[in-house]
Structures are given as structure tokens and as C-alpha cells.
Amino acid sequence: MEAGLAAAPVAAAAEAASEAEAAVVAEVLRLLRIEPSAAGDSSVGRADGAAGPCSRNALRKRRRWQRVLAARRGKRRQERQRRRARRAAADGGGPRPALGSGPAGPMPPSLRCGRVPAALATERLLEARAAGPRLCVDLGVGGSMTEKESGRLASQIRRLYGANRRAARPFWLCLTEFAAGTPIYEQCFRMNDGFAGYLMDTTPESYLDLFPLEAIVYLTPDSENVLEDIDPDKVYVLGGLVDESIHKQLTLRRAREQCLQTARLPIREYMVKVPNSRNYHSETLAINQVFDVLSTYYETRSWPAALRAGVSSGKGYMLPDTAEQVETPQCATADQENSLFSGEELHRQEAPA
């Protein structure tokens, strides 16, 4: 009887101690923000009752995930700041001149080269639709293109449309003879995301059925007439053609058969041929390169600036000032070779027989 009475306080004290220990462990887990289930059963692990590997791994993963979340929040914050800066630069560009109202001067680089807010781009395109000028891509001329050539043309149309959206004074674009079932029709929808939402006209009809003949100017590199200015009342037509076999004067013959005015870019008038290893000189440009020339001239009223923007050095043409900078090092190298040759010849003459 006395032994049982003495053991009761000891058992009660042991139970109270275990409860206190459990409360301490729960408080530690709460401070570490680890759920008791994540820490594992206290009976599993080392024999001394210390926290097992599961608790350390869970803590390490939680800290790593917190660092990832912090990095993502920082990137989103920086992106928001960049968007605000771009919008501020676009809004601070000053008043825009009316379309077709004389020299406009160069626009800020942030508008000509960077992204333009969608609402501003839409407003400009709708103004161009109402006031011109218009640019048509004649897709009827490239009926014999291969699938590869059609894909390249679809890419050029995408670049042309993107450049037109960024332009301070855009054209209104129109794809004529754009009929369902044709290779170029399929390639445009396959390769260009959001093509159905492009702000331009697409029609299976010919430009001859849409515009008066006296308003159409067909741009072809084989024309004898030089394009001197851009008239907002005119409709400029580009041949939608990527021809790796190079059928010469194809667009010129098409324009003559339709009794249309023709014109070419003033490449010969403002640029000079540059000697190259292939002896290659071509005035044939892709449709997006032609558009870069037309768009830059329409904004700046400067043909040298426009040709610099659209005609790459690979065509074998350069502006005179650029050509002089390229030729100067070549001349210097030639002079050095001639001087070395002259020195060797003089040394041979002075050497005794």
C-alpha cells in the first residue's frame, strides 16, 4: 500500500515532464514555420530524440522557394518600371504632324525603333486608313513560288507589318489576291501568330478592281522612272515575290501589261557601287526592306537617311560618305604594299652583281 502511494507522485511528475517537453518541441516547430507533420514522427530518427534529416531538408526547401519567389517579384517590379518608362517616353514625344503635311522631321528613337503602345499604334493606323498613303502587296505575281519561298514571303510580310505598327507615320497596308487555299495564305496563318488580327486589308480581289488606274504606282527595280516623293493620294504596289531563280523584269512586264505607272527607288542617284569580292550589285530588295526605305523617307523627307535604313551593304551599294570610309583603309593597305614592293625593287637594283 505505501509503495503504491509513493509511486503515484512519481508517475504524475513524469507525465507532466513529457507534456512540457512536447510543448517546447511544438513551440520550436512553430517558430521555424514547419508543420509537425513535415518534421516527421519524433520516434523516427536518431535515438537521442534530435530532429532528423527530414526537418532540415524541409527547412532548406522552404528557404530556397522563398528566394525564388523574391527573385520573381523583383523581376516583375523591374518590368513594370520599364513599361512605365516606355509609356512616359511615348507620351512625351510631342505633338504629331498631320499625315501628308510636309516635312515631319525625325521621330524620337523610342518611337521609331522600340515598342509602341497598342492604343497609339491603332490610332495611327486608323488615321492612315482614312488619309493615306496606301501600300499594296501584289500576291498574284508570285503564283509559281515554292513552299520555301512562300514561307520567306510570309516572314517578310510579318516584318513589314511590325515596322508599320512602330512607324510614327504609317501606311495603310493591303494584301491583294490573298485567296484561301493558296500557299501564301496558308503560310501567313501558319507562321504569323495573331495574323487574323492584323490591322490591314486582305482581299482575294486585284488592286485593279479596288483603285483607279491613275492612282496606282507599281514599284519595281527595273523601272526607268525614279520615285521622287511619296504622294498620300497614290497607291503604291509592291510585287509579293521571293524568287530564288531570279526571273528578271517580271514585275515590270506585269505593270506594263496593266498600263500602270512604274517607279524605282533612287538607289543609283544617291548611292555608289562598292567593289566587293563577288562583284555583286543588286537593286532588288525584299518587300520589308522597300517598306523601310519608304517609311523612313515619309518621316524624314531625306532619301539618304531612307536608303541607309533599308539598303544593306550586302547589295553592293553604299552612300558616298560611307563608301569613302570603307575605301580609305583599302587604299592605305594598297599604298603599304606598293611601298614594300618599291623598297624590294630598289634593294635589288642597289645590290652588287
C-alpha positions in Angstrom: 0.0 0.0 0.0 2.7 2.5 1.0 4.8 1.6 -2.1 1.8 2.3 -4.4 1.1 5.6 -2.8 4.8 6.6 -3.2 4.8 5.6 -6.9 1.8 7.8 -7.8 3.5 11.2 -7.4 6.5 9.9 -9.4 4.3 8.9 -12.4 2.4 12.2 -12.3 5.7 14.1 -12.3 7.0 12.1 -15.3 3.7 12.7 -17.2 4.0 16.4 -16.5 7.6 16.5 -17.8 6.7 14.7 -21.0 3.9 17.2 -21.6 6.2 20.1 -21.0 8.8 18.6 -23.4 6.1 18.2 -26.1 5.0 21.8 -25.7 8.6 23.0 -26.1 9.0 21.0 -29.3 5.8 22.3 -30.7 6.9 25.9 -30.0 10.2 25.3 -31.7 8.5 24.0 -34.8 6.1 26.9 -34.8 9.0 29.4 -34.7 10.7 27.6 -37.6 7.3 27.6 -39.5 7.4 23.9 -40.0 4.3 21.8 -39.6 4.6 18.9 -37.2 3.8 16.5 -40.0 6.8 17.9 -42.0 9.1 17.3 -39.2 8.2 13.6 -39.1 7.4 11.4 -36.1 9.6 12.1 -33.1 10.0 8.4 -32.6 11.7 8.2 -36.1 15.3 9.4 -36.4 18.2 9.3 -34.1 18.0 7.6 -30.8 18.7 10.7 -28.8 15.5 12.4 -30.0 17.1 15.2 -32.0 15.5 16.5 -35.2 16.0 14.1 -38.1 17.1 14.8 -41.7 13.5 15.4 -42.8 13.2 18.6 -40.8 16.4 20.0 -42.2 15.5 19.2 -45.8 12.1 20.7 -45.4 13.6 23.9 -43.9 16.2 24.1 -46.8 13.5 23.7 -49.5 11.3 26.3 -47.9 14.1 28.9 -47.8 15.1 28.1 -51.4 11.5 28.5 -52.5 11.3 31.9 -50.7 14.4 33.1 -52.5 12.8 32.0 -55.9 9.6 33.9 -55.1 11.6 37.0 -54.0 13.5 36.9 -57.3 10.3 36.6 -59.4 8.7 39.6 -57.5 11.8 41.6 -58.2 11.7 40.8 -61.9 8.0 41.7 -62.2 8.7 45.0 -60.4 11.5 45.9 -62.8 9.3 45.0 -65.8 6.6 47.3 -64.5 9.1 50.1 -64.2 10.4 49.6 -67.7 6.8 49.7 -69.1 6.1 52.9 -67.2 9.3 54.4 -68.6 8.4 53.4 -72.2 4.9 54.9 -71.8 6.3 58.1 -70.4 8.7 58.4 -73.4 5.9 57.8 -75.8 3.6 60.3 -74.2 6.4 62.9 -74.1 7.1 62.7 -77.9 5.3 66.0 -78.5 2.5 66.7 -81.0 2.5 64.7 -84.1 2.2 66.4 -87.5 -0.8 65.7 -89.7 -0.4 62.9 -92.2 0.8 64.1 -95.6 1.6 67.6 -94.4 5.1 68.2 -95.4 8.4 67.5 -93.6 7.9 65.9 -90.3 11.5 65.6 -89.1 13.0 62.5 -87.5 10.9 61.0 -84.7 12.4 60.0 -81.3 14.3 56.7 -81.4 12.0 55.3 -78.7 9.1 55.6 -81.2 10.8 54.5 -84.4 12.7 51.5 -83.0 11.1 50.5 -79.8 7.7 49.2 -78.9 4.7 51.5 -79.3 1.6 51.3 -77.0 -1.1 49.3 -78.7 -3.7 52.1 -78.4 -1.3 54.6 -80.1 -0.4 52.3 -82.9 -4.0 51.5 -83.6 -4.9 55.3 -83.7 -2.1 55.9 -86.2 -3.1 53.0 -88.4 -6.7 54.1 -88.5 -5.6 57.7 -89.4 -3.5 56.2 -92.3 -6.6 54.2 -93.4 -8.5 57.5 -93.6 -5.8 59.8 -95.0 -3.3 57.5 -96.8 -0.9 56.8 -98.2 -1.7 53.2 -99.1 0.7 50.3 -99.8 -0.4 47.1 -101.5 1.4 43.8 -101.7 0.5 42.1 -105.0 0.4 38.4 -104.2 -0.8 37.5 -107.6 2.7 37.9 -109.1 4.1 35.0 -107.1 1.9 32.2 -108.1 4.8 29.9 -109.1 6.7 30.2 -105.7 7.8 27.1 -103.9 6.7 26.3 -100.3 10.0 27.6 -99.0 9.7 30.8 -101.0 6.1 31.3 -99.7 7.4 30.9 -96.2 10.0 33.5 -96.6 7.5 35.9 -98.1 5.2 35.3 -95.1 8.1 36.3 -92.8 8.7 39.4 -94.8 5.0 40.4 -94.5 5.3 39.9 -90.7 8.3 42.2 -90.6 6.7 44.8 -92.8 3.6 44.9 -90.7 5.6 45.2 -87.5 7.7 48.0 -88.9 4.5 49.8 -90.0 2.9 49.5 -86.5 6.1 51.1 -85.0 6.2 53.9 -87.6 5.3 57.4 -86.5 3.6 58.0 -89.9 2.4 54.5 -91.0 0.9 53.5 -94.3 -2.3 51.6 -94.7 -1.5 48.1 -95.9 -3.4 45.8 -98.2 -2.7 42.3 -99.4 -4.4 41.8 -102.7 -5.2 38.4 -104.4 -4.9 36.9 -101.0 -7.1 33.9 -101.6 -7.9 31.0 -99.3 -6.2 27.8 -100.3 -3.1 29.4 -101.9 0.4 28.6 -100.4 1.0 32.2 -99.2 -2.4 32.2 -97.5 -1.6 29.0 -95.6 1.9 30.2 -94.7 0.8 33.6 -93.4 -1.6 32.0 -90.9 0.8 29.2 -90.0 3.9 31.3 -89.4 2.5 34.6 -88.1 0.9 34.5 -84.7 -2.2 36.7 -84.5 -2.3 37.2 -88.2 -6.1 37.3 -88.3 -5.9 40.4 -86.0 -3.5 42.4 -88.2 -4.9 46.0 -88.9 -4.8 45.8 -92.7 -7.0 44.8 -95.6 -6.8 41.4 -97.1 -8.8 40.6 -100.1 -8.9 38.0 -102.9 -9.5 40.8 -105.4 -6.9 42.6 -107.5 -5.8 46.1 -106.9 -7.1 46.9 -110.3 -10.6 46.4 -109.0 -10.1 48.4 -105.9 -8.3 51.6 -107.0 -8.3 53.8 -110.1 -5.5 53.2 -112.6 -4.2 56.7 -112.4 -3.7 56.4 -108.7 -1.6 53.2 -108.8 2.2 53.3 -108.9 3.9 49.9 -109.3 7.4 49.9 -107.6 9.9 47.8 -109.5 13.7 48.0 -109.6 13.6 47.7 -113.4 11.6 50.8 -114.0 13.1 53.8 -115.8 11.2 56.3 -113.6 12.7 57.4 -110.3 10.4 57.8 -107.3 11.0 61.4 -106.2 8.4 61.8 -103.5 5.5 60.0 -101.7 2.0 61.2 -102.5 -0.7 60.4 -99.9 -3.2 60.3 -102.8 -1.3 57.5 -104.6 -1.5 53.7 -104.1 2.0 52.1 -104.1 2.2 48.5 -105.1 5.0 46.0 -104.3 5.3 42.7 -106.0 4.9 40.0 -103.4 7.6 37.7 -104.8 10.5 35.7 -103.4 12.2 34.3 -106.4 15.4 32.3 -105.9 15.7 31.6 -109.6 15.7 35.4 -110.3 13.2 36.0 -113.1 14.2 39.4 -114.3 11.7 42.2 -115.1 8.8 40.1 -114.0 7.1 42.9 -112.1 7.9 45.4 -114.8 6.2 43.3 -117.5 3.2 42.8 -115.3 2.9 46.6 -114.7 3.2 47.3 -118.4 0.6 44.8 -119.4 -1.8 46.5 -117.0 -0.8 50.0 -118.3 0.3 51.2 -114.8 2.7 53.9 -113.8 6.0 52.4 -112.6 8.8 53.8 -110.4 12.0 52.6 -108.7 13.8 53.7 -105.6 16.6 56.4 -106.2 19.4 54.0 -105.3 21.6 54.9 -108.3 21.1 58.6 -107.7 22.1 58.7 -104.1 24.4 55.6 -103.7 27.5 54.3 -105.3 28.7 50.9 -106.2 31.3 49.4 -103.8 33.8 46.9 -105.1 33.5 43.5 -103.5 34.9 40.0 -103.9 31.8 38.7 -105.7 31.4 41.8 -107.9 27.7 41.7 -106.9 25.5 44.8 -107.1 21.7 44.5 -106.9 18.8 47.0 -106.6 16.3 44.2 -105.8 15.1 44.4 -102.2 12.7 42.4 -100.1 9.3 43.9 -99.6 10.1 44.7 -95.9 13.3 46.5 -97.0 11.5 48.5 -99.5 9.0 49.5 -96.9 11.8 50.6 -94.5 13.0 53.0 -97.2 9.5 54.3 -97.9 8.6 54.7 -94.2 11.9 56.4 -93.3 11.6 58.8 -96.2 7.9 59.6 -95.3 9.0 60.5 -91.8 12.3 62.3 -92.5 11.9 63.5 -96.2 15.6 62.5 -96.6 16.4 59.9 -99.3 20.0 59.3 -97.9 18.6 58.5 -94.5 15.9 56.3 -96.0 18.3 54.4 -98.2 20.7 53.9 -95.3 17.8 52.4 -93.3 16.7 49.9 -96.0 19.6 49.1 -98.3 22.1 46.7 -96.7 25.7 46.7 -97.6 25.4 43.2 -99.0 23.6 44.7 -102.0 26.9 46.3 -103.1 25.6 49.9 -102.8 26.6 52.5 -100.2 26.2 56.2 -99.6 29.2 58.2 -100.8 30.4 59.2 -97.3 30.2 55.6 -96.1 31.9 54.3 -99.2 34.8 56.7 -98.6 35.3 55.4 -95.1 35.3 51.8 -96.4 37.7 52.6 -99.3 40.2 54.6 -97.2 41.7 51.6 -95.3 41.8 49.6 -98.5 43.8 52.4 -100.2 46.1 52.6 -97.2 46.8 48.9 -97.4 47.5 49.1 -101.2 49.9 52.0 -100.6 51.8 50.0 -98.0 52.1 47.0 -100.4 53.3 49.3 -103.2 55.9 50.9 -100.9 57.1 47.5 -99.8 57.4 46.4 -103.4 59.3 49.6 -104.3 61.7 49.0 -101.5 62.4 45.5 -102.5 62.9 46.6 -106.1 65.3 49.3 -105.0 67.3 46.9 -102.9 67.7 44.5 -105.8 68.9 47.4 -108.0 71.5 48.5 -105.4 72.8 45.0 -104.6 76.1 44.2 -106.3 76.1 41.8 -109.3 
